Amino acid sequence: MSPYLWAPGISTSVETAFGPLEADASVNDVLSATDFALMGVMEARKGRWGLIADFVLADLSERADAPLDGLFSRGTVETELRIASGYAAYRVHQEERVAVDLLGGFRAVRADLDVTLATGALPGRSFSPGDSWVDPVVGGRLRLALNERWFATAMADFGGSVGGSDRTWQAVATLGYQINDRWSVQGGWRQLSIDREMDGRDVELDLGGPVLGLTARF
């Protein structure tokens, strides 16, 4: 089991009647605000096969000054994400220092956005697109032992479906240290992207930032 703290920056594009609203918040913005993102990963293995469950909870806010060619003085987007991913993993390559898994599964998403356009050249307005859906995903994972204590991992997946995301992908890369036979710590970077129509509006979400986690093996 591996709980992680994730501090992602976020960039959001939301379709409006006046064009796309582009809002963003950097990693520093997220760290200095009350926004947060938490992750948890659980994995069970038997022989070459494994099952992986991955959970993400994120509440983030973005801002744009004088958006849509100055029609409004400010745009803000509050984004709430609840994501659960499940994978079946098959180990296609195993050596003393290298392990490679193929992944196949799903990503279930609940996304809710609160969009506010403050009065500028036009009166202010707000709307709240949101939806729930499930996408099939495929991917792979690499684990490389650098020495007896240090190791590196890289994982990526992509997917999308009719009735789900037009496109979704993620990539995670970490460097880890094996404290003992049970405990290890990892740090690195995670990037997640979702492109989907919500309530008749095209929405693009791109999250990326550092992750830090602790793993216990039982």
C-alpha positions in Angstrom: 0.0 0.0 0.0 1.3 3.4 -1.0 -0.2 6.7 0.2 1.1 9.7 -1.8 0.9 13.5 -1.4 0.6 15.2 -4.8 1.0 18.9 -5.4 0.0 19.5 -9.0 -0.2 22.6 -11.0 -3.4 22.7 -13.1 -4.3 24.2 -16.5 -8.0 24.2 -17.5 -9.7 25.1 -20.8 -13.5 25.5 -20.7 -15.6 26.3 -23.7 -17.8 29.4 -23.4 -20.1 31.3 -25.7 -17.2 33.8 -26.3 -14.5 31.2 -26.9 -12.4 29.0 -24.6 -11.6 30.2 -21.1 -7.9 29.4 -20.3 -7.1 29.3 -16.5 -4.2 27.9 -14.7 -2.4 27.6 -11.3 1.2 26.7 -10.9 2.7 24.3 -8.4 3.7 27.3 -6.2 0.1 28.6 -6.4 -1.3 25.3 -5.2 1.3 25.0 -2.4 0.6 28.5 -1.1 -3.2 28.0 -1.2 -5.6 25.6 0.5 -5.8 23.4 -2.6 -4.8 19.8 -2.3 -4.5 16.4 -4.1 -4.0 13.0 -2.4 -3.2 9.7 -4.0 -3.2 6.1 -2.8 -2.0 3.0 -4.6 -2.6 -0.6 -3.6 -1.2 -3.7 -5.4 -1.5 -7.4 -5.0 0.7 -9.9 -7.0 0.8 -13.6 -7.6 3.3 -15.0 -10.0 3.3 -12.9 -13.2 -0.1 -11.4 -12.5 -1.0 -8.4 -10.4 -3.9 -6.2 -9.6 -3.4 -2.4 -9.0 -5.9 0.1 -7.6 -5.1 3.8 -7.8 -7.2 6.6 -6.2 -6.9 10.4 -6.6 -8.8 13.1 -4.7 -8.1 16.7 -5.8 -9.7 20.1 -5.1 -7.9 22.8 -7.0 -8.5 26.4 -8.2 -7.3 28.3 -11.2 -7.5 32.0 -12.3 -7.2 34.0 -15.4 -7.0 37.8 -15.5 -8.9 39.7 -18.2 -9.9 36.6 -20.0 -11.7 36.3 -23.4 -10.0 39.4 -24.8 -11.0 41.5 -21.8 -14.7 40.8 -22.0 -14.5 39.9 -18.3 -12.2 41.3 -15.6 -11.3 37.9 -14.2 -12.1 34.2 -14.6 -11.9 31.6 -11.9 -12.3 27.8 -12.1 -12.8 25.6 -9.0 -12.1 22.0 -10.0 -13.1 18.9 -7.9 -11.8 15.6 -9.1 -12.5 12.1 -7.8 -10.6 9.4 -9.8 -10.4 5.7 -9.3 -8.3 3.5 -11.6 -7.9 -0.3 -11.7 -5.4 -2.3 -13.7 -4.6 -5.9 -14.3 -0.8 -6.2 -14.7 1.1 -8.9 -16.4 4.9 -9.2 -16.0 6.3 -9.7 -19.5 10.0 -9.3 -18.5 11.8 -10.1 -15.2 15.5 -9.9 -14.6 17.6 -9.2 -11.4 17.4 -5.5 -11.9 14.6 -4.9 -14.4 10.9 -5.7 -14.3 8.4 -4.7 -17.1 4.6 -5.0 -16.7 1.8 -4.5 -19.3 -1.3 -2.8 -17.9 -4.9 -2.9 -18.9 -8.0 -1.6 -17.0 -10.2 1.4 -16.5 -10.2 5.0 -15.1 -13.5 6.2 -13.4 -13.8 9.9 -13.1 -16.1 12.3 -11.3 -15.4 15.9 -12.3 -17.2 19.0 -11.1 -16.2 22.6 -12.2 -17.4 25.9 -10.9 -16.7 28.6 -13.4 -17.1 32.3 -12.6 -16.6 35.2 -15.0 -16.3 38.6 -13.1 -17.9 41.7 -14.6 -15.8 43.5 -17.2 -17.0 44.8 -20.5 -19.8 42.3 -20.1 -21.9 41.5 -17.0 -20.5 38.6 -14.9 -21.9 35.1 -15.1 -21.2 31.6 -13.8 -21.9 28.0 -14.7 -21.0 24.6 -13.3 -20.3 21.7 -15.8 -19.8 18.3 -14.3 -20.1 14.6 -15.1 -19.1 11.0 -14.2 -17.7 8.5 -16.7 -15.4 5.4 -17.1 -12.7 5.0 -19.7 -10.8 1.9 -20.7 -7.0 2.4 -20.5 -3.9 0.5 -21.5 -0.3 1.1 -20.5 3.0 -0.2 -19.1 5.3 0.1 -16.1 9.1 -0.3 -15.7 11.0 -0.8 -12.4 14.8 -0.5 -12.5 17.0 -1.4 -9.5 19.9 1.0 -9.5 21.7 -0.8 -6.6 20.7 -2.6 -3.4 18.7 0.4 -2.0 17.9 2.8 -4.8 15.4 2.1 -7.6 13.5 4.0 -10.3 10.0 3.4 -11.7 8.1 4.8 -14.7 4.5 4.2 -15.6 2.2 5.5 -18.3 -1.3 4.8 -19.7 -3.7 6.2 -22.2 -7.3 5.7 -23.1 -10.7 7.2 -24.1 -14.0 5.9 -25.2 -17.4 6.8 -26.8 -19.3 8.2 -23.9 -16.2 8.8 -21.9 -13.1 11.0 -22.4 -12.2 12.0 -25.9 -8.6 11.5 -24.7 -7.0 10.7 -21.4 -3.4 9.9 -20.4 -1.1 9.9 -17.5 2.6 9.4 -16.8 4.4 8.9 -13.5 8.2 8.7 -12.8 9.7 8.3 -9.4 13.0 7.6 -7.6 12.8 5.4 -4.6 14.9 4.3 -1.6 14.3 0.9 0.0 14.6 1.5 3.8 14.2 -2.2 4.7 12.4 -5.3 3.4 9.0 -3.7 4.2 9.3 0.1 3.9 10.4 2.3 1.0 10.0 6.0 0.1 9.5 7.5 -3.4 9.5 10.9 -4.9 9.0 12.1 -8.5 6.5 13.7 -10.9 3.0 12.8 -12.0 1.2 14.2 -15.1 -2.5 13.6 -15.8 -4.6 14.9 -18.7 -8.3 14.6 -19.5 -10.2 15.9 -22.5 -14.0 15.6 -22.5 -17.3 17.3 -23.2 -19.3 18.2 -20.1 -22.8 19.6 -20.3 -22.2 20.5 -23.9 -18.9 22.3 -23.2 -15.4 21.1 -24.3 -13.2 20.8 -21.2 -9.5 20.1 -21.0 -7.8 19.4 -17.7 -4.0 19.1 -17.4 -2.5 18.4 -13.9 1.2 18.0 -13.2 3.4 18.2 -10.2 5.7 16.5 -7.6 4.6 13.4 -5.7 6.0 12.1 -2.4 5.0 8.7 -1.0 5.6 5.9 1.4 5.2 2.2 0.5 4.6 -0.7 2.9 4.7 -4.3 1.7 2.8 -7.0 3.5 
